[in-house]
Amino acid sequence: MTADDVKPRRRRLTAEEHTLWSRITRSVAPLRRQPVPAAAAQAPSPPGKTKAAPSLHPHPPSRVKAPPPKPAPRLEPLDRRLKQRLARGSEPIEARIDLHGRTQDEAHAMLLRFLRQAQDDGAKFALVITGKGARSRDEWSERGVLKRQVPLWLKLPEFRVYVVGFEPAHVGHGGEGALYVRIKKPGGRRRRTDS
């Protein structure tokens, strides 16, 4: 018995199957093959190594890249003289917010609304009171979360629309538990219209 004797015979398509197959093949468009770079096609493979089969799509389709977003300008520190004027009251602090006793989520939302309103009102400087962190009853409680978080928030893009710079406040305004915040002029953003 030979190998030819074991092979099963191929069945022929019926007329109906042939018609159906013709319709299907006419409705399908062949895939476009990506051209193989000339250097890759002509380069001989090193002896003993075989090339991997080229994929149908070696590179994803090229997309037009959007230009990277403009980085926000650096925060401007308040100079020593300006801080002195704020501490003495010769430079007015036109807005204040006290975040004592708030959760981080509450404080974040309140601070964002406060800064938006201060900018809309034309305030130049605001005082943000975070608190120094209450004395904890036990050694496992976290102290001064808002004192640490608020400066980080003020550096975020969503806050940078409203903030030019900030510095720790003078002792008379809360010292380490408060910040002087310079508010950005409203010309840089579109005003929201509530209808």
GROMACS elastic network, one bead per residue, 0.5 to 0.9 nm:
[ bonds ]
;  ai    aj funct       b0    kb
    1     4     6  0.82552   500
    1     5     6  0.64412   500
    1     6     6  0.79728   500
    2     5     6  0.54274   500
    2     6     6  0.70611   500
    3     6     6  0.53612   500
    3     7     6  0.67224   500
    4     7     6  0.54853   500
    4     8     6  0.87710   500
    5     8     6  0.81684   500
   13    16     6  0.79536   500
   13    17     6  0.57674   500
   13    18     6  0.58937   500
   14    17     6  0.51649   500
   14    18     6  0.60747   500
   14    19     6  0.86582   500
   15    18     6  0.50325   500
   15    19     6  0.62135   500
   15    20     6  0.86474   500
   16    19     6  0.52185   500
   16    20     6  0.62509   500
   16    21     6  0.86341   500
   17    20     6  0.50684   500
   17    21     6  0.60399   500
   17    22     6  0.85668   500
   18    21     6  0.51174   500
   18    22     6  0.61981   500
   18    23     6  0.87903   500
   19    22     6  0.51386   500
   19    23     6  0.64060   500
   19    24     6  0.88185   500
   20    23     6  0.52572   500
   20    24     6  0.63872   500
   20    25     6  0.88081   500
   21    24     6  0.51441   500
   21    25     6  0.61887   500
   21    26     6  0.86435   500
   22    25     6  0.52668   500
   22    26     6  0.62057   500
   22    27     6  0.87726   500
   23    26     6  0.52845   500
   23    27     6  0.64188   500
   24    27     6  0.53047   500
   24    28     6  0.65864   500
   25    28     6  0.54277   500
   25    29     6  0.82337   500
   26    29     6  0.77589   500
   29    32     6  0.89833   500
   31    56     6  0.86715   500
   32    56     6  0.85252   500
   33    36     6  0.87680   500
   33    56     6  0.62642   500
   33    57     6  0.77034   500
   34    56     6  0.67923   500
   34    57     6  0.66597   500
   34    58     6  0.76973   500
   34    59     6  0.89795   500
   35    38     6  0.86867   500
   36    39     6  0.84858   500
   36    40     6  0.69243   500
   36    41     6  0.64447   500
   36    54     6  0.86432   500
   37    40     6  0.54107   500
   37    41     6  0.63058   500
   37    42     6  0.88403   500
   38    41     6  0.50933   500
   38    42     6  0.61899   500
   38    43     6  0.85028   500
   39    42     6  0.54013   500
   39    43     6  0.59720   500
   40    43     6  0.53984   500
   40    44     6  0.84957   500
   41    44     6  0.81849   500
   44    47     6  0.88221   500
   45    48     6  0.84133   500
   45    49     6  0.66783   500
   45    50     6  0.67930   500
   45    51     6  0.69222   500
   46    49     6  0.57127   500
   46    50     6  0.78231   500
   47    50     6  0.80440   500
   51    54     6  0.84198   500
   52    55     6  0.87645   500
   54    57     6  0.83705   500
   54    58     6  0.72532   500
   55    58     6  0.54791   500
   57    60     6  0.66810   500
   57    61     6  0.84447   500
   59    62     6  0.80030   500
   60    63     6  0.86808   500
   62    65     6  0.88274   500
   65    68     6  0.84785   500
   66    69     6  0.84659   500
   67    70     6  0.85686   500
   68    71     6  0.85437   500
   69    72     6  0.88955   500
   70    73     6  0.87491   500
   71    74     6  0.86128   500
   72    75     6  0.85549   500
   72   157     6  0.73096   500
   72   160     6  0.73459   500
   72   161     6  0.88823   500
   73    76     6  0.86410   500
   73   160     6  0.87317   500
   73   164     6  0.86158   500
   74   164     6  0.82426   500
   74   165     6  0.84678   500
   75   155     6  0.77467   500
   75   160     6  0.84369   500
   75   163     6  0.79129   500
   75   164     6  0.56190   500
   75   166     6  0.77283   500
   76    79     6  0.88033   500
   76   164     6  0.60182   500
   76   166     6  0.75120   500
   76   182     6  0.88735   500
   77   164     6  0.83966   500
   77   165     6  0.54778   500
   77   166     6  0.61697   500
   77   167     6  0.66235   500
   78    81     6  0.82982   500
   78    82     6  0.63212   500
   78    83     6  0.64635   500
   78   165     6  0.67555   500
   78   166     6  0.65541   500
   78   167     6  0.63626   500
   78   180     6  0.85232   500
   78   181     6  0.87564   500
   78   182     6  0.79899   500
   79    82     6  0.54389   500
   79    83     6  0.63721   500
   79    84     6  0.88021   500
   80    83     6  0.51771   500
   80    84     6  0.62581   500
   80    85     6  0.87825   500
   81    85     6  0.62466   500
   81    86     6  0.86470   500
   82    85     6  0.50566   500
   82    86     6  0.62043   500
   82    87     6  0.85878   500
   82    91     6  0.76605   500
   83    86     6  0.50563   500
   83    87     6  0.61050   500
   83    88     6  0.86363   500
   83    91     6  0.87800   500
   83   167     6  0.82906   500
   83   169     6  0.77987   500
   83   170     6  0.76259   500
   83   180     6  0.81614   500
   84    87     6  0.50241   500
   84    88     6  0.61265   500
   84    89     6  0.84551   500
   84    90     6  0.85643   500
   84    91     6  0.87169   500
   84   170     6  0.81481   500
   85    88     6  0.51842   500
   85    89     6  0.59689   500
   85    90     6  0.50416   500
   85    91     6  0.51479   500
   85    92     6  0.83572   500
   86    89     6  0.51253   500
   86    90     6  0.62394   500
   86    92     6  0.64708   500
   86    93     6  0.69954   500
   86   125     6  0.86853   500
   86   169     6  0.86719   500
   86   170     6  0.82648   500
   86   180     6  0.82601   500
   87    90     6  0.78714   500
   87    91     6  0.80885   500
   87   169     6  0.76963   500
   87   170     6  0.57296   500
   87   171     6  0.82839   500
   87   172     6  0.69120   500
   87   173     6  0.72017   500
   88    91     6  0.76275   500
   88   172     6  0.89074   500
   89    92     6  0.57607   500
   89    93     6  0.76977   500
   91   125     6  0.85312   500
   92   124     6  0.83920   500
   92   125     6  0.72222   500
   92   126     6  0.88893   500
   93    96     6  0.74741   500
   93   123     6  0.79638   500
   93   124     6  0.75587   500
   93   125     6  0.51010   500
   93   126     6  0.54119   500
   93   127     6  0.66593   500
   93   180     6  0.84028   500
   94   118     6  0.80368   500
   94   122     6  0.87994   500
   94   123     6  0.55035   500
   94   124     6  0.69429   500
   94   125     6  0.59233   500
   94   126     6  0.59104   500
   94   127     6  0.82178   500
   95   114     6  0.85200   500
   95   115     6  0.88536   500
   95   118     6  0.63989   500
   95   123     6  0.67600   500
   95   124     6  0.86251   500
   95   125     6  0.68246   500
   95   127     6  0.63258   500
   95   128     6  0.85355   500
   96   114     6  0.85532   500
   96   125     6  0.89319   500
   96   126     6  0.55198   500
   96   128     6  0.59490   500
   96   129     6  0.76621   500
   97   110     6  0.86618   500
   97   111     6  0.77220   500
   97   114     6  0.73333   500
   97   126     6  0.79611   500
   97   127     6  0.64582   500
   97   128     6  0.51625   500
   97   129     6  0.60873   500
   97   130     6  0.86856   500
   98   101     6  0.89402   500
   98   127     6  0.84163   500
   98   128     6  0.62340   500
   98   130     6  0.64779   500
   98   131     6  0.81658   500
   98   178     6  0.88067   500
   99   102     6  0.57817   500
   99   103     6  0.87430   500
   99   106     6  0.86969   500
   99   107     6  0.59578   500
   99   110     6  0.80967   500
   99   111     6  0.81096   500
   99   128     6  0.75374   500
   99   129     6  0.59279   500
   99   130     6  0.52843   500
   99   131     6  0.74585   500
   99   146     6  0.78747   500
  100   103     6  0.88718   500
  100   107     6  0.86390   500
  100   129     6  0.72719   500
  100   130     6  0.59574   500
  100   131     6  0.59300   500
  100   133     6  0.88184   500
  100   146     6  0.83772   500
  101   107     6  0.89171   500
  101   131     6  0.87927   500
  102   105     6  0.79741   500
  102   106     6  0.58306   500
  102   107     6  0.55888   500
  102   146     6  0.85324   500
  103   106     6  0.51990   500
  103   107     6  0.59800   500
  103   108     6  0.84429   500
  103   146     6  0.84047   500
  104   107     6  0.50771   500
  104   108     6  0.59315   500
  104   109     6  0.85873   500
  104   145     6  0.78560   500
  104   146     6  0.68468   500
  104   149     6  0.81371   500
  105   108     6  0.52004   500
  105   109     6  0.63112   500
  105   110     6  0.85591   500
  106   109     6  0.53660   500
  106   110     6  0.60307   500
  106   111     6  0.84839   500
  107   110     6  0.50431   500
  107   111     6  0.58847   500
  107   112     6  0.84836   500
  107   146     6  0.78777   500
  107   150     6  0.85853   500
  108   111     6  0.52757   500
  108   112     6  0.62732   500
  108   113     6  0.87612   500
  108   150     6  0.78896   500
  108   153     6  0.77210   500
  109   112     6  0.52682   500
  109   113     6  0.62942   500
  109   114     6  0.85342   500
  110   113     6  0.52256   500
  110   114     6  0.59379   500
  110   115     6  0.85899   500
  111   115     6  0.60865   500
  111   116     6  0.85167   500
  111   128     6  0.82732   500
  111   150     6  0.86330   500
  111   159     6  0.89094   500
  112   115     6  0.53273   500
  112   116     6  0.62263   500
  112   117     6  0.86608   500
  112   158     6  0.81374   500
  112   159     6  0.67076   500
  112   162     6  0.86752   500
  113   116     6  0.51526   500
  113   117     6  0.61528   500
  113   118     6  0.85578   500
  114   117     6  0.51693   500
  114   118     6  0.60374   500
  114   119     6  0.85746   500
  115   119     6  0.60768   500
  115   120     6  0.84967   500
  115   126     6  0.82860   500
  115   159     6  0.79538   500
  115   162     6  0.61543   500
  115   163     6  0.78911   500
  115   183     6  0.75441   500
  116   119     6  0.52465   500
  116   120     6  0.62091   500
  116   121     6  0.86573   500
  116   159     6  0.88622   500
  116   161     6  0.86666   500
  116   162     6  0.65101   500
  117   121     6  0.60580   500
  117   122     6  0.86193   500
  117   123     6  0.88555   500
  118   121     6  0.50475   500
  118   122     6  0.63161   500
  118   123     6  0.53268   500
  118   124     6  0.81608   500
  118   125     6  0.85878   500
  118   126     6  0.76588   500
  118   162     6  0.86210   500
  118   183     6  0.75038   500
  119   122     6  0.50806   500
  119   123     6  0.57310   500
  119   124     6  0.77425   500
  119   162     6  0.65372   500
  119   163     6  0.89948   500
  119   183     6  0.62604   500
  119   184     6  0.67583   500
  119   185     6  0.65870   500
  119   186     6  0.58784   500
  120   123     6  0.77102   500
  120   185     6  0.86698   500
  120   186     6  0.65252   500
  120   191     6  0.79419   500
  122   183     6  0.84055   500
  122   184     6  0.89413   500
  122   185     6  0.70805   500
  122   186     6  0.73301   500
  123   126     6  0.72131   500
  123   182     6  0.85788   500
  123   183     6  0.65789   500
  123   184     6  0.86720   500
  123   185     6  0.83222   500
  124   181     6  0.83813   500
  124   182     6  0.58048   500
  124   183     6  0.50517   500
  124   184     6  0.72639   500
  124   185     6  0.76484   500
  125   180     6  0.68017   500
  125   181     6  0.55973   500
  125   183     6  0.56881   500
  126   179     6  0.81560   500
  126   180     6  0.59044   500
  126   181     6  0.51022   500
  126   182     6  0.65147   500
  126   183     6  0.71096   500
  127   169     6  0.78443   500
  127   173     6  0.80139   500
  127   178     6  0.68009   500
  127   179     6  0.57171   500
  127   181     6  0.61721   500
  128   150     6  0.87734   500
  128   169     6  0.88699   500
  128   177     6  0.86709   500
  128   178     6  0.54930   500
  128   179     6  0.51541   500
  128   180     6  0.65713   500
  128   181     6  0.71420   500
  129   132     6  0.89831   500
  129   147     6  0.85636   500
  129   173     6  0.84948   500
  129   174     6  0.70985   500
  129   177     6  0.60212   500
  129   179     6  0.64433   500
  129   180     6  0.89596   500
  130   133     6  0.81649   500
  130   144     6  0.81456   500
  130   145     6  0.87846   500
  130   146     6  0.56259   500
  130   147     6  0.52491   500
  130   148     6  0.88048   500
  130   150     6  0.74437   500
  130   174     6  0.88671   500
  130   176     6  0.86928   500
  130   177     6  0.52680   500
  130   178     6  0.54609   500
  130   179     6  0.78262   500
  131   134     6  0.77602   500
  131   144     6  0.70846   500
  131   146     6  0.73963   500
  131   147     6  0.63219   500
  131   174     6  0.76923   500
  131   176     6  0.77367   500
  131   178     6  0.65144   500
  132   143     6  0.80485   500
  132   144     6  0.55737   500
  132   145     6  0.88525   500
  132   146     6  0.83954   500
  132   147     6  0.61860   500
  132   174     6  0.85874   500
  132   175     6  0.86733   500
  132   176     6  0.63161   500
  132   178     6  0.80520   500
  133   136     6  0.82739   500
  133   142     6  0.84963   500
  133   145     6  0.70586   500
  133   146     6  0.78571   500
  133   147     6  0.71033   500
  133   177     6  0.78751   500
  134   143     6  0.63103   500
  134   144     6  0.70112   500
  135   138     6  0.87647   500
  135   143     6  0.71350   500
  136   139     6  0.68045   500
  136   140     6  0.81698   500
  136   141     6  0.59007   500
  136   142     6  0.73766   500
  136   143     6  0.66454   500
  137   140     6  0.86144   500
  137   141     6  0.73369   500
  138   141     6  0.59473   500
  139   142     6  0.81490   500
  142   145     6  0.68745   500
  143   146     6  0.87035   500
  143   147     6  0.87632   500
  144   147     6  0.50251   500
  144   148     6  0.64226   500
  144   149     6  0.86376   500
  144   177     6  0.86998   500
  145   148     6  0.53288   500
  145   149     6  0.60138   500
  145   150     6  0.85361   500
  146   150     6  0.55984   500
  146   151     6  0.85951   500
  147   150     6  0.60368   500
  147   151     6  0.74686   500
  147   176     6  0.79632   500
  147   177     6  0.63430   500
  147   178     6  0.78317   500
  148   151     6  0.63977   500
  148   152     6  0.71325   500
  149   152     6  0.51773   500
  149   153     6  0.61657   500
  149   154     6  0.87277   500
  150   154     6  0.61634   500
  150   155     6  0.88348   500
  151   154     6  0.51603   500
  151   155     6  0.67149   500
  151   166     6  0.80828   500
  151   167     6  0.89119   500
  151   179     6  0.84407   500
  152   155     6  0.54117   500
  152   156     6  0.69355   500
  153   156     6  0.52514   500
  153   157     6  0.86907   500
  153   158     6  0.84848   500
  153   159     6  0.68724   500
  154   157     6  0.81856   500
  154   158     6  0.83233   500
  154   159     6  0.53551   500
  154   160     6  0.65656   500
  154   162     6  0.89041   500
  154   163     6  0.69852   500
  154   165     6  0.84035   500
  154   166     6  0.81941   500
  155   158     6  0.84652   500
  155   159     6  0.66764   500
  155   160     6  0.62612   500
  155   163     6  0.83327   500
  155   165     6  0.88409   500
  156   159     6  0.54952   500
  156   160     6  0.61091   500
  157   161     6  0.68367   500
  158   161     6  0.61919   500
  158   162     6  0.82049   500
  159   162     6  0.56188   500
  159   163     6  0.62494   500
  160   164     6  0.69812   500
  160   165     6  0.88086   500
  160   184     6  0.84153   500
  161   164     6  0.82918   500
  161   184     6  0.71780   500
  161   186     6  0.88040   500
  161   188     6  0.77277   500
  161   189     6  0.73171   500
  162   182     6  0.85558   500
  162   183     6  0.56720   500
  162   184     6  0.50470   500
  162   185     6  0.77352   500
  162   186     6  0.78492   500
  163   166     6  0.77068   500
  163   181     6  0.68952   500
  163   182     6  0.60033   500
  163   184     6  0.52335   500
  163   185     6  0.89618   500
  164   181     6  0.76602   500
  164   182     6  0.54786   500
  164   183     6  0.57991   500
  164   184     6  0.53000   500
  164   185     6  0.88506   500
  165   180     6  0.84580   500
  165   181     6  0.60047   500
  165   182     6  0.53358   500
  165   183     6  0.75845   500
  165   184     6  0.86152   500
  166   169     6  0.89551   500
  166   179     6  0.64733   500
  166   180     6  0.54401   500
  166   182     6  0.60021   500
  166   183     6  0.89597   500
  167   178     6  0.87249   500
  167   179     6  0.55547   500
  167   180     6  0.53843   500
  167   181     6  0.67705   500
  167   182     6  0.88774   500
  168   174     6  0.87310   500
  168   175     6  0.64368   500
  168   176     6  0.60200   500
  168   177     6  0.78202   500
  168   178     6  0.60572   500
  168   180     6  0.61034   500
  168   181     6  0.88093   500
  169   172     6  0.79362   500
  169   173     6  0.59151   500
  169   174     6  0.62580   500
  169   176     6  0.66884   500
  169   177     6  0.77473   500
  169   178     6  0.53661   500
  169   180     6  0.53619   500
  170   173     6  0.53956   500
  170   174     6  0.64738   500
  170   176     6  0.80135   500
  170   178     6  0.82366   500
  170   179     6  0.85094   500
  170   180     6  0.85905   500
  171   174     6  0.50966   500
  171   176     6  0.74773   500
  171   177     6  0.88893   500
  171   178     6  0.88594   500
  172   175     6  0.67309   500
  173   177     6  0.86115   500
  173   178     6  0.68997   500
  173   179     6  0.85174   500
  173   180     6  0.89349   500
  174   177     6  0.52574   500
  174   178     6  0.51156   500
  174   179     6  0.80969   500
  175   178     6  0.57628   500
  175   179     6  0.78128   500
  176   179     6  0.76769   500
  183   186     6  0.87479   500
  184   187     6  0.84970   500
  184   188     6  0.79874   500
  185   188     6  0.67974   500
  185   189     6  0.88356   500
  186   189     6  0.60306   500
  186   190     6  0.78646   500
  186   191     6  0.78778   500
  187   190     6  0.73783   500
  187   191     6  0.87324   500
